[in-house]
Amino acid sequence: MQQFMGYRRANGDVGARNHLLILSGTVYANGVVERVAEAIHGAVPITHANGRCQVAPDLRVTRRFLAGTAMNPNVGAVVIIDHFKEAGMTAEDLANDIAPTGKPVATVNIRGEGGYINALAKSTRYAQDFARQISRLQREPAPMSKILFGTECGTSDTTSGLASNPANGLAGELLIAQGGRMLMAECTEWMGCENWLTDKAASPEVAAAIIAGVQHMEARALASGEDIRGSQPTGDNMAGGLTTIEEKSMGAVKKIGDSPIIEHLEVAAAPTQTTPGNYVMYGPGMGAESISSMAAAGCQVLTFCTGGGHTSNHPIMPTIKVTGNRNSYELMRDTVDIDVSGVFTGELTLAEAGQIIYDEMARVCSGYLTKSEALRDNNSFAIHRVGPSI
């Protein structure tokens, strides 16, 4: 497949979905956000616990996550609801960040509108109008080069590094051959395999950033009084046969293929380049934060490779679950989309498994629902924290 059917945006991006996003600017607006989304057909709420009493670096990360999520090509229009005023993090600040995309954006301040009921009414009217506006948009053919393909792994086991992850890397290579880009986060899960990644780096600067990212994440863990190896690998990883972080990393880094790593990104930061190839991002191994950072970077679709099975699905970025564990697929068939366990039985080669993943990704980008989307199980939005609440 050399093209998909997507929604063209004013700035040249192409979305795999056409969501109306109801975005909370602060924890205190969450209730209004949820009520508005309940009232409007097709609206997707994003709520969170941040936006107030954060140290300045944390507030900037929160703003980057929220603005980036709204800027994602899968979002057609945005209503931002705020509570009062947090310097550097107001609804207007977020709207200014989103404005270059050209998509419709409205802001509502609960206190400024005279309270909850008035803010609910105004937000609902904006949302109704936007829902009707974007309903007129139609899918159009677009080249696969417009896709930024995110990849994640979770509940990894011994099958992950042998089947689902390397097959996923081959799927990414098929996209890159069409001019697309692939993004991998979770730098905690590069530990012990840094050289495997730096050997692919397109420049010494990218290689140095990969090493620095891993070292910084390890230093943050040590500053808490614990070695990162006290929580990585996780309990489910160990139950699945992975005993050390290095062993886990050897499978995790296989989610991308052998194409050059073009750029190292900060958490939730969008690529600055359009060169086909692999991209990597600083960030934690915690799945919800990691996939949210990739959605904020602009990924229209994500594969979530899982040994033990998973329910994870991002609210605005369709999340395709892939496993190489036949038992996990049978147990989690209602949320895991693809079973590549045939790699172990001789029913599939890794190349064939990679083609299956690529074809599914292309179908999903053209509108085919993932299993979790069909269930409306949008359970994985979280913002990475870099400091304490104050």
N, C-alpha and C positions, 0 to 999 in steps of 0.2 A: 504494500500500500504506500503510495507516494503522496497521498493527500488525505485530508479528513474534512468533515463538514462542521464548520464552526461559526461562531458569531464574531464578525469583524467589528473592532472598536475604532473610535475616532483617532486614536494615536497609532494605529497600525497593528496593535495586538489582536490576537484571535482567541476567543474563549471556547472552551469545551462545554460550558454551561452558561446560563443566562440568569443568574440569581439576582433577586432583589435582596440586598443586605440591610438588615436593621442592626446597627452597630452601637454598642454601649461605649461611651467615652470614659465611664467610671463605674465602679462597683455599685454606686448608689442609683444608677440609672437602669440597672438590670431588670427590675420589675416592669418598668414601662416598656422596655425593649421586648420582653417576652409577651406582654399583652398585645402590642402592635403586631408582632409576627403571627400570633394566634389568629388575628382578625383578617389578615391579608393573604390571599391565595399565593402560594409559592414563595412567601417571604422566609428568609433564613435569619434567625437571631444569632448574634455573637455577644455573649456575656462573659465576664471575667471578674477577678477579685482585685484588680489593680486600678491605677489612675489617681490614687490619692496617697499622701504620706509616704512617698518613695524618695530615696536619695536620687539626686539629679541623673546619674548615669542610668539608674533603673527606669526612671521616668522616660528617658530618651529611648530605651529599648522597648518599653511598652508602646510608645508612640510609633516606633518603627513597625512593631508587630501589627498594630491596629490599622495604620495607614496602608501598610503593604498588603494586608488582607483585603482591604477595600479596593486597592489598585489592581488586584489580581484580575487577569482577563476574563475569568469566569463570572465576575460580578458586573451586572449591567447598570445598576443604580444603587445609591446608598442613602439611607437616612441615619444620621448620627444623633444620638440623644445623650445629653450631658446633664449634670446635676447643678453645679454652680460654676466655679472657675478655679482651675488648677493651672498656675502659670506654666506656659510651655506645653500644655496638654489639653487645651480647650477643644470643643467641637469645631470651632473655627480654624484652629491650628491643623486639625486632622483634615478638614475640608480643603484647606490650602495645599496640603501635601497631595491630596487626591486629584485636585483640579487639572493638572497637566494631562490626565488620561482623557479628559473631555466627557466623562460620563456624568449623568445627573447626580447631584449631591445636595441634600438639604440638612440643616442643623436645627435642633430644638433644645432649648435649655429649660429644665423643669422649673427652676426658681424664676427664670425670666418670663415664663409663661403664666406665672401665678399659681404654680402647684401641679400636682400629679394629674388631676383630671383634665385640666386645660392642655397640658403637655401631651397627654395620651391622645386627645382629640386632634391636636395639630399634627402630631407624628403620624397618626392613622390616615389623615387626609393626604399628607405628602406621600405616604407609602401606597395608598390606593392609586394616586395619579401616576407614580413611577411604575407600578405594576402594569398598568394599562399601556404606558409608553413603551416599555421594553417588550411587551407581548407582541408588538408589531414586528420585532426583529426576526429575521429568518436565517437559518443556517445556510452558509455558502461554502463552496470548495476553497480550501486553503492548503498550502504545502506543509508537509510534515516538519519542514525547517522552522515553522512557527512554534513548535512544541518545546517547552522546557519540562523535562520528564524527571520528577523527583523519585527517590528510592529510599526505603527504610527497611530495617529488619527488627523483629521483636519476638520474644519468647523463642529465641533461637535454640536449636539443638544440633546434634551431630549431623543431621540431614541438611541443615541450612547451608553450610559451607561446601557441601558436595553436590547439591542439586539446585535448590531454588535461587540461591545467591549467584552462583556462576551462570546459571541460565538467564537470570535477570541482567547480568553484565553483558551477555551476548545480545539480549533484546535492545539494550542501550546502544550497542555498536550498530545495530541495524538502523536505529533512529539517527545516530550521528552520521552514518553513510548517506542519509537523506538531507543532511544539513542541520539536524536538530542538536539539542544540548541535553545533557543528563547531569543531575545534581544529587550529591550524596552529603549528608550531614553526619551527626553523631561522632565527633572527634574523639570521645572517650573510647570508642571502639576501633580506633586506628592504632592504639597503643601496642607496641611490639611489632607492628607492620609498617612503621613510618617509612622505611626504606623502599618498600614495595610501591608506596605512593609517590615518594620524592623522585624515584626513577622515571615516573611518568610526567613529572612537572614540566610545563612548557618553558619555565624560566627559573633561574636560581632564586628569584624573589618568591615565587610560588612555593618552591621546595622549602625555603626558610620559614614561610608562614605556616606550612603544614606542621613542621617540627615545633614551632613556637605555640601553635594552638593546642597541641597535645600537652606540652609542658605546662601551659597556663591552666588548663583544666585539671591536671594532676595537682598543681600547686594549690588551686582553690580547694580541692578535696583535702589535702594535707592541712590546710589552714583551719579546717573544721575539727581537726584532731583525729581524723581517720585517714588511712590510706585508701585510695580509690578501689584497691583490690578487696576492701572489706564489703563493698556493695556491688562490685562487678567482678566476675559474672553474677547475675541475679540467681535467686533460688530456683526459678523455673529453668534457667540455663543449666544449672548443675544437675537438676533432675533429668534434663535431656542429654546429659553426658559431657557437657563442657566444664572443664575444671579450673581453667585459668583465664585471665583477661587476654593473654596472648593467643591462647587457643581460640577464644571467641573472635578475636580480631582477625585471625587468619581466614575465617569464613566471612566475617562482616565486610571486609574490604573488597570481596569478590562481587559485590553488588554492582560495581562498575567494571567496565572492560579495559582494554589495553590502549584506548585512544589517549592522547595527551590531556593532562589536567591543565586547563586554560587559566583558571582563576581560583583563588582562595577567598571566600567571602566571610564577613562577620555575620553573626547570628541574625537571621531575618532580613539580610541585605540582598537586594536584587543584583544580579550580574551586571557589570558595566560593559561587557563585551557580548557580541553575537556570534563569535567564532564557534563553529561546530566542535564538539568535544565534551570532555568531562569537566565538571565544576565541583568543588568541595566547599563545605561550610563549617565553621566553628560552631559548636553547640553540644548539648548534653546527649546522653543515650536515652533519656526519658522520652518515650515515644510521642506523647501528645505534644510536648514542647518542640520536639524535633520536626514532626510533620507540619506543625503550625508555622515554624520558621521557614520551611520550604514553600508553603502556600503564600506566606508573606513575601517571599522572594519572587513569586510569579509563576510557580509551577501550576500547570493546568490539570495535571494528572499525576498520581503517585502509585507505585507498587510497594506493597508492604509484605516483605518475605518473612514467613513465620514457620518455625518448626513445630511449635505446640498448638498452633491455631490462634486466631485473634479476632476481636470484634471492632478494631479501630477503624474509624472513618472520619475524615475531616469534613466540617460543615459545607465548605464551598469547593473543595478539591476532591473529586472522586478517587477513592482509595481501593485499589485492586489487591486483594490478598492472595498470596502465592505460597504454597507449601510443597515440600518434598517428602513429607511424612504422611503415608497413606492412612494411618490410624487417626492422625489429627484431622485430615480432610473428612473422614467419615464422622468424627465427633463434632466437627465445626462446619459441616457442609452448608449451613444456612448463612454463614458470613465469610467463608473462604471460597474464593472464586475459581482458583486454578490449582489442580493437582499435577505436579510434575514428578511424582514418585516413580513413574515409569522409567526414569533414568536408572534406578537401581535394579529393575527387573528386566532390562533390555528392551522394553517396549518403546523407549524414547532415547535418542541421543541428546546430549546437551544442546547441540545446535537446533534440533527440532523443538526442544523445550523452550529455547530462546525465541524461536519463531512464534510459538503459541502465545508467549507473553507479549511479544510485540504486536501481534494481530489483535489480541484482546485490548491492549492499550489504544490502538488505532480505532477500534470499534467504540470504546468508551468515550474517546475524544469526539466521536461523531454523534453521541447521544445515548448509547447503550448504557443502561443502569448497572452499576455494581450491585451485589447482593445487599450490602449495607445501605446503599442509597434507596433501594426498593423498600427496605424496612424503615427508612427514615431514622436510622440509628446514627445520628451525627454527634458522636461522643468524644471527639478528640480535638478540642481547642484548648491550648494552654500557652501562657506567656513565660518565657525564661526570665528568672530573677537573677540579678547580679549583685544585689545588696540587701540590707535589712529594711524592714518597714520602720518608719520613724515617726 
